[in-house]
Amino acid sequence: MSKRCIGLDVHRDFCEIAIWEQGRVRAAGRIESRPSSLAGYAQTMLKATDEVALEATTGAGQVAEIIRPHVSRVVVANTHRLAAISDSKKKTDREDAKTLAQLLAAGVMESSWLPAEQTRALRRRVSRRHGLVTARTRAKNEVSAVLGRNLSQRPPMSDPFSEKGRRWLGSLALPDDEVETMSGALRQIDFFTGEIAVIARELARFGTGSAEVRRLMTVPPASRCSPPSPS
């Protein structure tokens, strides 16, 4: 059975396919970038001896996981390192797919590290938490801007968004539009705080179930480490 190398140029809505076989490469159409379409293609069109190359783009992890059980190897390539694609003057989906197939057949394509789905999910949660914290900070800054514009004194408490702080904010004499602005910002702060708490619970659940995280938690904080004694 002859070896086949298949290039997939992955996009959000479709994957362009090219097949290298016996020294020749040909375009092989496209399929939808949907789990059912990819699974159907893998089950009916791919062979156990095939090798598949695709770009390290958004969704590449899911595509690779669907295809991997049906072929001998899946290579997820960082095309920034592939001058044959990034510098190509014939920059089309079909040509990119052909180039992926040819480079895979030539044995010059290195696979990028592709984290497992659990790691990707953890990354997504951490990224979302970062975005929520940034948005909450923006809302808090909006409250501070209202105080600054109206020459209000600095909050007499460390946390102006605590229950006590909000009573103080509500006692201020402000124009109606500034009251609306502050009230809206406070509602946003409450919303973002709730969303952050949801993610924090999921991260805590992951941590308690991960041997690696539990080992990290046994490491003393840097503040507990005494500096070396001067010689």
N, C-alpha and C positions, 0 to 999 in steps of 0.2 A: 504494500500500500504506500503510495507516494505521500510525502510530507506536504502539508498545506500550512501556509502562514496567512493569517487573516488580519487585516487592518480595519479598525473601527474609528472613524472620525466622529466623536460623540458631540452631539448638540442637545439642547434642551428638549426639542421636539422630535428629533430623528437621529439615527446613526447611519452614516454613509459607510458602505462596506466595500472592501477590495480583497481579492484573494490572489495570493502568489502560489503557484504550483508548477513544478517541473521547469523552473527558470522563467516563467512568464507570469505577468500580473494582469489582472483584469478587474474592471468594475463589476460589482455584484449587487447593485441597487441600494436601497435603504429601507430601514425599518423604523417604526416609531420607538422613541425612547421611553417606553412604558414597560413595567415589569412583565405583564402578560405577553406583550409582543416579543420582548427579549427572551423570555423563557420558551416561547413557542419556537423561535428561531434556533435557540441553542439545542432544543430537543430534537428538532426535525432536520436541521441543516448542518449542524456541526458534528465532527467525528472525534472520537476519543484521542486520536493522534494529532489533532489540530493544535496549533499554537496561535494565540490571539494577542494583538497589541492594540492598546488604546491610549489616548492622552490622559494625563492627570488633570482632568477638569472637574467641575462640579458634577456630582453624580457618578463619577468614575468608580467609586467604591462599590456602589450598588450594582452597577453594570458588571463589574468584575465578579462579584459574589454570585450573581445569577448565572454567569457563563462558566465559571471555574469548574463546577462539578462535571461538565460535559466535555472538557478538553484536557490536553496534557499540561498546558501552561498558559497563564495569562500574564502579560507584561504591561504594567501601567507606566508609561514613559512620560518624563518631564520634557515637553517639547521645547522648552527654553534652551535645553542642551542639545537639541537636534537642529543643527544648522540647515539640514536638508529640507526641513519643514519651515522653520522660522524665517529663513532667508530665500525661500522659493519665490520666483517671479510668477509661477503659475499657481497662485494661491486660491485654490478651489477645494471644496469639500472632497470631491472625487480624487483629486491629485494628492491631497493630504492622506487619504485612506490608502491609496496605492503606495505612497512613500513609507507609511507605517509598516505595511506588509513587506515591502522590499527590505527595509532595514532590519526587520525581525528575521527574515530569511537569511540575511547576510551575517547575522550574529553580532551586530554592533549596537544593539539596543540594550541599555541598562534599565532595570526596573526600579521605579521609585518605591520607597517604603509606603505601604498602604496600611493604616491602622485598622484594627478590628472594629466592628460596629459598636461595641461597648465603649471603646475609646473615642470614636467619632461622636457618640451620643454625649459623652462627658464633655468633650470640647464644645459641642453646641450649647450645652447648658451653661458652661462657664462663660462662653461668648455672650449668651443672652443675658446672664446676670450682669456682666460688665456694661452692656447697653442699657439695662434698666437702672443701674446705679448712676450712670452718666446722665440719663434723663431725669432722675430724681434730683441730682445735684443741680441741673439746669432749672428745675422748678424752684428749688430752694434759693437759687441766685435771683430768680424773678421776685421772690418775696423781699430779699435784701435790696433789690433795686427800687421797689416801692418805698421802702423805708428811707433809702437815700434820697430819692426824688422829693420826699415830703419833709426832709430835715428832721426825721424822727430820731430820738435818742437810740443808742445801742441797746439791744435787748438786755435786761437786767438779770438774765439767767443764761446758763451755759448752752441750753438747748431750747431755742425759741419755737421748736416744733413739737415740744412735749405738751402735755395737757396744760400745765401751768403757763408755758410759753404761748400757747394759742389763746388762752384767756387774756394774756397781756396784748397780743396782737389784735384781738377783738375789741379791746378798750380804746384803741387809737382813733383819733379823729382824722379821718381821711376822706378825700373826695369819693363820690359814689363809684366812679369808674375804677379807682385804685382799690376800693373794697372788692369790686368784682374780680379784678386781676388777682388780688391776694387770695380770695376765696377759691378761684379756679386753680391756682397754683397749689393750694393746700389739698384740694381734692386729688390733684395729680400725684402729689407726694404720698397720699394715703394709698392710691392705686398702685404706684410703683413699689411701695413698701410691702404691700400684700403679695405682689408678683415675685418679689425678691425672696420673701419667706417661703413661697412654694418651691422655688428652685433650691433654696438652702436645705429644705427637708429632703429633697431628692438627692442632693449631694451628700448629705449626712447619711442617708440610707446606703448610698454607694460606698461611702467610707467605711461603714461598719461591716459591710460585706466583702471588703477587699483586704486581703492579707498584706498587700504592699502598702496600702494606706495605714493600716494598723501598725506596721513596723515603723513607718515614718513618724507616727504619733508618739512612739517611744523615745524619739530623739529629743533630748532636752533643748529648750529654746536657747538661742545664742546668748540671751541676756543672763542665763544661768551659768554660762561657761566663764570661768575666771581667766583673765588674761595671763599669759606666761609671765613668770617672775623675771625681773631684769637680772641679767647675769652680772 
